[in-house]
Amino acid sequence: MAQEKITFEQFLEAVEANNKAFIQDLHDYLTTNGCKVTIEEKKSGFLASYKHTKLKKSIANLLFRKHGTLVRIYGENASEFPDFMDTLPVGMVQSIEKAGECRRLVHNTCSPKCTGYDFMMGDKRFQLCRYNAFEFLVEAENNPYIKAFIENELRGRGVL
């Protein structure tokens, strides 16, 4: 049986009250700049995936975890904006530091199609898995950096 299509409004209802305005703003920004959203229901809640229509590649996901709403950014171009990466708040840096290493880059044991991220922050080199390297909690301190990260990524992909 076909699943019922989930609307962005239904997704937004599930977002914490203090994050609704930011999530709405991020959604508007992404859709205005050429991204199409697909929303599906997962075990932990809804997952909103934003793909750029011209590039056919994911830019970001919005997802739910026990500790709140997260934004996963597919930061293919993170190495191109090191000055920005060095300005991230402590909580976002800690999230990056806790992310799993990319097994293909580090040990050549993951799928050959998988491409992790190899970038510098400060004087430290990171080789991280693309699925959790840039997964940030939506909260007041992080929100401007999350949006700026996405803007930098869109610019890096040549769509801004």
Buried (B, 14 or more C-beta within 10 A) or exposed (E): EEEEEBEBEEBBEBBEEEBBEBBBEBBEBBBEBBBEBEBEBEEEBBBBBBBBEEBEEBBBBBBBEEEEBBBBBBBBBBBBBEEBBEEBBEEBBEBBEEBEBBBBBBEEEBEEEEBBBBBEBEEEEBBBBBBBBBBBBBBEEBBEBBBBBBBBBBEBBEBE
